[in-house]
Amino acid sequence: MLIGLNRSQFKDLIAMNLKVMAGLMARRVEHRLDSGFTPLSEGIYPIMAIDGGQFEIKKLDGSICYVSNIELEEKIKMKAVVIINAIKD
């Protein structure tokens, strides 16, 4: 079923969510070290990989925040977060 899909089709088929089990701080603006932070409390958030080694996270209020792949990997190792993949209906 997944063989032969291009990146856009695959992205439309697979939904990734971030389950936060211990709060974390995410950046308000991608790729900026001085952008300020926004908290992510315990819960499940839609997450999507974007260019530049960043992930885009959609908060419950609809705002977007960002976390680097390095920081996300560290949080996964600490068991503070987990990535949940689901095939869309």
C-alpha positions as CSV (number, residue, x, y, z in Angstrom):
1,M,0.0,0.0,0.0
2,L,2.8,2.5,0.8
3,I,5.1,1.4,-2.1
4,G,5.2,3.9,-4.9
5,L,3.9,6.9,-2.9
6,N,5.7,10.2,-3.2
7,R,6.6,12.2,-0.1
8,S,3.5,14.4,-0.2
9,Q,1.2,11.4,-0.6
10,F,3.0,9.5,2.3
11,K,2.8,12.6,4.5
12,D,-1.0,12.8,3.8
13,L,-1.4,9.2,4.7
14,I,0.6,9.1,8.0
15,A,-0.3,11.3,11.0
16,M,2.4,11.8,13.6
17,N,1.6,12.9,17.1
18,L,3.9,13.9,20.0
19,K,2.8,12.5,23.3
20,V,4.3,14.8,26.0
21,M,4.5,13.0,29.4
22,A,6.7,15.6,31.1
23,G,6.4,19.2,30.0
24,L,8.9,20.7,27.6
25,M,9.7,24.1,26.2
26,A,9.5,24.7,22.4
27,R,10.6,27.6,20.3
28,R,8.1,30.1,19.0
29,V,9.9,30.7,15.7
30,E,11.7,28.1,13.7
31,H,15.5,28.3,13.2
32,R,15.9,31.2,15.6
33,L,17.9,30.8,18.8
34,D,16.5,34.1,20.2
35,S,12.8,33.5,19.4
36,G,11.6,32.8,22.9
37,F,9.9,29.7,24.2
38,T,6.4,28.4,24.7
39,P,5.5,25.5,27.1
40,L,4.1,22.2,26.0
41,S,2.3,20.6,28.9
42,E,1.3,16.9,29.2
43,G,-0.9,15.9,26.2
44,I,-0.9,14.8,22.6
45,Y,0.0,17.2,19.8
46,P,0.2,16.9,16.0
47,I,3.9,17.0,14.9
48,M,5.5,17.2,11.5
49,A,9.1,17.1,10.3
50,I,10.1,20.2,8.4
51,D,13.4,21.3,6.7
52,G,16.4,22.2,8.7
53,G,16.3,19.5,11.3
54,Q,13.2,20.9,12.9
55,F,9.8,19.6,13.9
56,E,6.6,21.8,13.8
57,I,4.2,21.2,16.6
58,K,0.6,22.4,16.7
59,K,-0.6,23.4,20.1
60,L,-4.1,22.9,21.4
61,D,-4.9,26.7,20.8
62,G,-3.8,26.3,17.2
63,S,-0.5,28.1,17.6
64,I,2.6,26.6,16.1
65,C,5.9,26.0,17.8
66,Y,9.2,24.2,16.9
67,V,11.7,21.8,18.4
68,S,15.0,20.6,16.9
69,N,15.5,17.0,16.0
70,I,18.4,16.9,18.5
71,E,16.3,18.2,21.4
72,L,13.4,15.8,20.4
73,E,15.8,12.9,20.4
74,E,17.1,13.9,23.9
75,K,13.5,14.1,25.2
76,I,12.7,10.7,23.7
77,K,15.8,9.1,25.4
78,M,14.7,10.7,28.7
79,K,11.2,9.2,28.2
80,A,9.7,12.7,28.5
81,V,8.0,12.3,25.1
82,V,7.1,9.6,22.6
83,I,6.2,9.8,18.9
84,I,2.9,8.1,17.9
85,N,2.3,7.2,14.3
86,A,-1.1,6.5,12.9
87,I,-2.4,5.7,9.5
88,K,-5.2,8.1,8.6
89,D,-8.6,6.6,7.6
